[in-house]
Amino acid sequence: MFSRTYLIGRLKDNVALLRDYASLLSGSAGRLVLSLAYFVSVANGLTVGDFGLFATASATGIVLSRIAGFGFVSPLYRTATRRPQLIGAYTAGFLAALLASLPLIALAGAGFFLVFFKGEMTAAAFVAIVAAEVLCWRLLEVVVIVANGMGRFFTGAVIVIAGSAVRAAAALAFVGLGDGTLASWSLFYLAANAVSALGAIALCYPRRRLRWTPHLYRARLRDSLSVAGAEIVFYLQSELDKLLVLSFGGPHTAGIYAILMRLVDLTALPVRSFNTMIVQKLMRTPDLLASWRVRWGVEAGIAAVSIAGLGFLGGVLHFFPRALGNNVADAAPLVLIPLLVPAFRNLVEYQSELLYARGKTAIRAVIMAMVGAIKATLLIGLLGMFLDDRAWIFGLNGLFFALWIVSALASYAALDREVAPQRRSPLSPAPQPGE
């Protein structure tokens, strides 16, 4: 028999967990609506080819944004979670790391432009889009990460909704005032992201005095660099497909693919809210997913939500193909073909987050590199084997299934290799001097 005190405690814990998840989910729901408005405006304000170039350049910016700060956002997040009094010290370290990373970002960005984008879009447009992702949206994400670490999930949700609203407003303004070119949209995009980032920092970042404390940073350097490496590899394998489709299929095919994957991305928003909660839960209770029954139950739930999301969007577009505009109507008959892709794609992301939560950043990077290499090989094979859009898009179901199998086998094997006597979480290193 459980005591009354125990039952009341568990009930309070579950209510608090549901309340926090509802706050995160409210942000995802608001962002879903605004992201859809933003997507419809941009996808129809540009030609299909220009939308493909924009989506691919934005994906490149997302990858490069993971170099920003050399992963120091990870110790900043963990500090916000456990020792918020040190946020000022770790913020100073993050800003210094951000400045130090900019030359490397510029060099890597130039390489991406020369290999994938030269001759397809102007350098000015590419720089504006990448700067929007690296210097603006990434900083907004840092504000959200710190807010979530401090348990201020509602604040994080509001920031995400507000940022998405500004992006959507910029897209609508572009449709009404812009000239329909990619160069014009890149400036609207940069301005919108800059306004969002400055507003989030000014209104929502914790007020702490910045303190330069190098001995704290040295203690976290290895962890930061390993997180940065894992993040770069994760997002590179996640966004590499857009670059490959652009290279092997051209801008128009890249545009069709970008439209489909943007709809797939929309299904991931509630899953990412769940990932945020389970990462924090695993930090505090490492044995949460020890049971295989629980593991497969969670994965089945994520898969069901993901498939239902794309199924709903595909169903709407099947009966009302122009519901999201004329350009999206070209891709409407294709939306239901990759129906299983959201499930496997979101599950690979979820498994990556589990490894982060358990402090296995190095093995996380290795697994993501392996997944990325397999993804690139299979995608090139699909694009080379099938000329018909329906054929290679259908093949994406098998491609992402293979990625899920590889990720699941490797991730759970890594999670099960825990040192039994060490009960303390690997995310709780020995306290350093001054902490």
C-alpha positions in Angstrom: 0.0 0.0 0.0 1.2 3.5 -0.8 1.0 6.1 1.9 -1.2 9.1 1.4 1.8 11.4 1.5 3.5 9.5 -1.3 0.3 9.5 -3.5 -0.2 13.3 -3.0 3.5 13.9 -3.8 3.3 11.9 -7.0 0.1 13.7 -8.0 1.7 17.1 -7.5 4.7 16.0 -9.5 2.5 14.8 -12.4 0.3 17.9 -12.3 3.4 20.1 -12.4 4.8 18.1 -15.3 1.6 18.4 -17.3 1.4 22.1 -16.5 4.9 22.6 -17.8 4.3 20.5 -20.9 1.0 22.4 -21.6 3.1 25.7 -21.5 5.6 24.3 -24.0 2.8 22.9 -26.1 1.0 26.2 -26.2 4.1 27.7 -27.6 4.3 24.9 -30.2 0.6 25.3 -31.1 1.0 29.1 -31.5 4.1 28.6 -33.5 2.4 26.0 -35.7 -0.3 28.4 -36.8 2.2 31.3 -37.3 4.7 29.0 -39.1 2.0 27.9 -41.4 1.0 31.5 -42.3 4.7 32.3 -42.7 5.3 29.2 -44.9 2.3 29.9 -47.1 3.3 33.6 -47.7 6.9 32.8 -48.5 6.2 29.7 -50.6 3.8 31.6 -52.8 5.6 35.0 -52.7 8.7 33.4 -54.3 8.9 31.1 -57.3 9.2 27.4 -56.5 12.9 27.5 -57.5 13.7 30.6 -55.4 11.8 29.0 -52.4 14.1 26.0 -52.8 17.2 28.2 -52.8 15.9 30.1 -49.7 15.1 26.9 -47.8 18.5 25.4 -48.7 20.4 28.6 -47.7 18.4 28.8 -44.4 19.2 25.1 -43.7 22.9 26.0 -44.3 22.5 28.9 -41.8 21.0 26.5 -39.2 24.0 24.2 -39.6 26.5 27.1 -39.2 24.6 28.5 -36.2 25.7 25.4 -34.3 29.3 26.5 -34.6 28.3 29.8 -32.9 29.6 29.9 -29.4 31.4 26.5 -29.8 28.6 24.7 -27.9 28.9 27.0 -24.8 25.1 27.2 -24.8 25.1 23.7 -23.2 26.8 24.7 -19.9 24.7 27.8 -19.9 21.6 25.7 -20.1 22.8 23.3 -17.4 23.7 26.3 -15.2 20.2 27.8 -15.7 18.7 24.4 -14.7 20.7 23.8 -11.5 22.7 27.0 -10.5 20.9 30.1 -11.9 23.0 32.4 -9.7 25.9 31.7 -12.1 24.0 32.7 -15.3 25.9 36.0 -15.5 29.2 34.3 -15.5 28.3 31.7 -18.1 26.6 34.4 -20.3 29.9 36.2 -20.4 31.6 33.0 -21.5 29.0 32.4 -24.1 29.4 35.9 -25.6 33.2 35.5 -25.8 32.8 32.1 -27.4 30.3 33.5 -29.9 32.7 36.3 -31.0 35.6 33.8 -31.3 33.5 31.5 -33.5 32.5 34.2 -36.1 35.6 33.9 -38.3 35.2 30.1 -38.5 31.5 30.6 -39.4 32.4 33.1 -42.1 35.0 30.7 -43.6 32.6 27.7 -43.5 29.8 29.8 -45.0 32.1 30.9 -47.9 32.8 27.3 -48.6 29.1 26.3 -48.7 28.4 29.2 -51.0 31.1 28.4 -53.5 30.2 24.7 -53.6 26.4 24.8 -53.6 25.0 28.3 -54.3 27.4 30.2 -56.6 25.6 31.0 -59.9 22.2 30.2 -58.3 21.8 33.2 -56.0 23.7 36.3 -55.1 26.3 36.4 -52.3 24.4 39.3 -50.6 21.2 37.3 -50.3 23.1 34.2 -49.0 24.9 36.3 -46.4 21.6 37.9 -45.2 19.9 34.6 -44.8 22.8 33.0 -43.0 23.2 36.0 -40.7 19.6 35.8 -39.8 20.0 32.2 -38.7 23.4 32.5 -37.0 23.3 36.0 -35.3 19.6 36.5 -34.8 17.4 33.4 -34.5 20.2 31.4 -32.7 20.3 34.2 -30.0 16.6 34.0 -29.7 16.9 30.3 -29.2 19.5 30.9 -26.4 17.0 33.1 -24.6 14.4 30.3 -24.8 16.9 27.7 -23.7 17.8 29.7 -20.6 14.2 30.4 -19.8 13.3 26.7 -20.1 16.3 25.8 -18.0 15.0 28.0 -15.2 11.6 26.4 -15.5 10.0 29.4 -17.1 8.3 27.4 -19.8 5.5 29.9 -20.4 8.1 32.7 -21.0 9.9 30.4 -23.5 6.6 29.7 -25.3 5.8 33.4 -25.5 9.2 34.2 -27.0 8.8 31.5 -29.6 5.3 32.6 -30.5 6.4 36.3 -30.7 9.4 35.4 -32.9 7.3 33.4 -35.2 4.7 36.2 -35.4 7.3 38.7 -36.5 8.5 36.3 -39.2 5.0 35.8 -40.4 4.4 39.5 -40.4 7.5 40.0 -42.4 6.4 37.4 -44.9 3.0 39.1 -45.3 4.7 42.4 -45.8 7.0 40.9 -48.4 4.0 39.6 -50.3 2.4 43.0 -50.2 5.4 45.3 -50.6 8.3 43.3 -51.9 9.2 42.7 -55.6 9.0 38.9 -55.4 12.8 38.3 -55.7 14.9 36.3 -53.4 17.3 39.3 -52.8 14.4 41.3 -51.5 13.0 38.6 -49.3 16.5 38.0 -47.7 16.4 41.6 -46.4 12.9 41.2 -45.0 14.0 37.9 -43.4 17.1 39.4 -41.8 15.2 42.4 -40.4 12.4 40.1 -38.9 14.9 37.9 -37.2 16.9 40.8 -35.9 13.8 42.4 -34.3 12.8 39.1 -32.8 16.2 38.5 -31.2 16.6 42.0 -29.8 13.1 41.9 -28.3 13.7 38.6 -26.7 17.1 39.6 -25.2 15.8 43.0 -24.0 12.5 41.8 -22.5 13.1 38.2 -21.4 16.8 37.4 -20.6 17.5 37.2 -16.9 19.1 40.3 -15.5 22.5 39.2 -14.2 25.8 41.1 -14.0 28.3 39.7 -16.5 31.3 38.2 -14.7 34.4 37.0 -16.5 35.4 33.7 -14.8 37.8 31.7 -17.0 38.3 28.9 -14.5 34.6 28.0 -14.9 34.9 28.0 -18.7 38.0 25.8 -18.7 36.2 23.2 -16.7 33.4 23.1 -19.3 35.4 23.4 -22.4 35.5 19.7 -23.3 31.8 19.3 -22.8 31.1 22.4 -24.8 33.2 21.4 -27.8 31.7 17.9 -27.8 28.2 19.3 -27.7 29.1 21.7 -30.6 30.5 18.8 -32.6 27.4 16.7 -32.0 25.1 19.5 -32.8 26.9 20.3 -36.1 26.8 16.7 -37.1 23.2 16.3 -36.1 22.0 19.4 -38.1 24.3 18.6 -41.0 22.7 15.2 -41.4 19.3 16.7 -40.9 19.7 19.4 -43.5 22.1 17.7 -45.9 19.2 16.4 -47.9 18.3 19.9 -49.1 21.8 20.5 -50.3 21.9 17.2 -52.1 18.5 17.7 -53.8 19.7 21.2 -54.9 22.9 19.8 -56.3 21.4 16.7 -58.1 17.9 17.9 -58.9 18.2 21.7 -59.4 16.3 24.6 -57.8 12.8 23.5 -58.9 13.2 20.0 -57.5 14.7 21.5 -54.4 11.7 23.7 -54.1 9.2 20.8 -54.3 11.3 18.9 -51.7 11.6 22.0 -49.5 7.8 22.3 -49.5 7.3 18.7 -48.5 9.9 18.8 -45.8 8.5 22.0 -44.4 5.2 20.3 -44.0 7.0 17.4 -42.3 8.8 19.9 -40.0 5.4 21.2 -38.8 4.6 17.7 -37.4 7.8 17.9 -35.3 6.8 21.0 -33.2 4.8 19.1 -30.5 7.4 16.4 -30.5 10.2 18.9 -29.8 8.2 20.2 -26.8 8.1 16.7 -25.5 11.8 16.3 -26.1 12.5 19.4 -23.9 10.5 17.9 -21.0 12.0 14.4 -21.2 15.6 15.8 -21.3 15.0 17.7 -18.1 13.3 14.6 -16.5 16.2 12.4 -17.5 18.7 14.8 -15.9 16.9 14.3 -12.6 15.9 10.6 -12.9 18.4 8.7 -15.1 16.4 5.4 -14.8 13.2 6.9 -16.4 13.6 4.9 -19.6 15.2 1.7 -18.2 12.2 -0.4 -19.3 12.0 -1.5 -22.9 8.2 -1.4 -22.6 8.4 2.3 -21.7 10.9 3.0 -24.5 8.8 1.5 -27.2 5.6 3.0 -25.8 7.1 6.5 -26.0 8.4 5.9 -29.5 5.0 4.5 -30.7 3.3 7.7 -29.3 5.8 10.0 -31.1 5.3 8.0 -34.4 1.5 8.1 -34.1 1.4 11.9 -33.5 3.9 12.5 -36.4 2.0 10.4 -38.9 -1.4 11.9 -37.9 0.0 15.4 -38.3 1.1 14.8 -41.9 -1.9 12.7 -42.6 -4.2 15.6 -41.6 -2.3 18.1 -43.8 -2.2 15.7 -46.7 -5.9 15.1 -46.4 -6.7 18.8 -46.4 -4.5 19.3 -49.5 -6.0 16.3 -51.2 -9.5 17.8 -51.1 -8.4 21.4 -51.3 -5.1 21.5 -53.2 -5.0 25.3 -53.3 -5.7 25.8 -49.6 -2.0 26.8 -49.1 -1.6 28.7 -52.4 -0.8 28.0 -56.0 2.8 27.0 -55.5 2.0 24.6 -52.8 -0.7 23.1 -54.9 2.0 21.8 -57.3 3.2 19.6 -54.4 -0.2 18.8 -52.9 -0.6 15.4 -54.7 2.8 14.3 -53.3 2.2 15.2 -49.6 0.7 11.8 -48.6 3.4 9.7 -50.4 6.1 10.2 -47.7 3.6 9.5 -44.9 6.0 7.6 -42.7 8.8 10.1 -43.0 7.8 12.3 -40.1 7.6 9.4 -37.7 11.1 8.1 -38.4 12.6 11.6 -38.8 11.2 12.7 -35.4 12.3 9.5 -33.7 15.9 10.0 -34.8 15.8 13.5 -33.3 14.2 12.2 -30.1 16.9 9.5 -29.7 19.6 12.1 -30.2 18.1 14.2 -27.4 18.1 11.1 -25.1 21.9 10.8 -25.7 22.4 14.5 -24.9 20.3 14.1 -21.7 22.6 11.3 -20.5 25.8 13.3 -21.3 26.8 11.0 -24.2 27.7 13.8 -26.5 30.7 12.1 -28.2 28.8 8.9 -29.1 25.9 11.1 -30.1 28.2 12.9 -32.7 29.4 9.5 -34.0 25.9 8.1 -34.4 24.7 11.3 -36.2 27.7 11.2 -38.5 26.9 7.6 -39.3 23.2 8.4 -39.9 24.2 11.4 -42.1 26.6 9.3 -44.2 23.9 6.6 -44.8 21.3 9.3 -45.5 23.5 11.0 -48.1 24.3 7.7 -49.8 20.7 6.5 -50.0 19.4 9.9 -51.1 21.9 10.2 -54.0 20.9 6.6 -55.0 17.2 7.5 -55.0 17.7 10.7 -57.0 19.9 8.8 -59.5 17.7 5.8 -59.8 14.3 7.5 -60.2 13.5 10.4 -62.5 9.8 10.5 -61.5 9.1 12.6 -58.5 6.5 10.1 -57.0 9.0 7.3 -57.2 11.9 8.9 -55.3 9.6 10.6 -52.8 8.0 7.3 -52.0 11.5 5.9 -51.5 12.0 8.4 -48.7 9.9 6.2 -46.5 12.4 3.4 -46.7 15.3 5.8 -46.5 14.1 7.3 -43.2 13.1 3.8 -41.9 16.7 2.7 -42.4 18.0 5.8 -40.5 15.7 5.1 -37.6 16.8 1.4 -37.3 20.5 2.5 -37.3 19.9 5.3 -34.8 17.7 3.2 -32.5 20.2 0.3 -32.3 23.2 2.5 -31.7 21.5 5.0 -29.3 19.9 2.4 -27.0 23.1 0.3 -27.0 24.9 3.5 -25.9 22.3 4.3 -23.3 22.5 0.8 -21.8 26.3 1.0 -21.3 26.0 2.8 -18.0 28.4 2.3 -15.2 26.1 0.6 -12.6 27.8 1.8 -9.4 27.8 5.5 -10.5 24.3 6.6 -9.4 25.0 10.3 -10.1 23.9 11.6 -13.5 26.8 12.1 -16.0 25.4 15.6 -16.4 26.4 16.4 -12.9 30.2 16.7 -12.9 32.1 17.2 -9.7 31.7 20.8 -8.5 34.5 23.1 -9.7 36.2 25.8 -7.6 34.0 28.8 -7.2 30.8 27.0 -7.9 
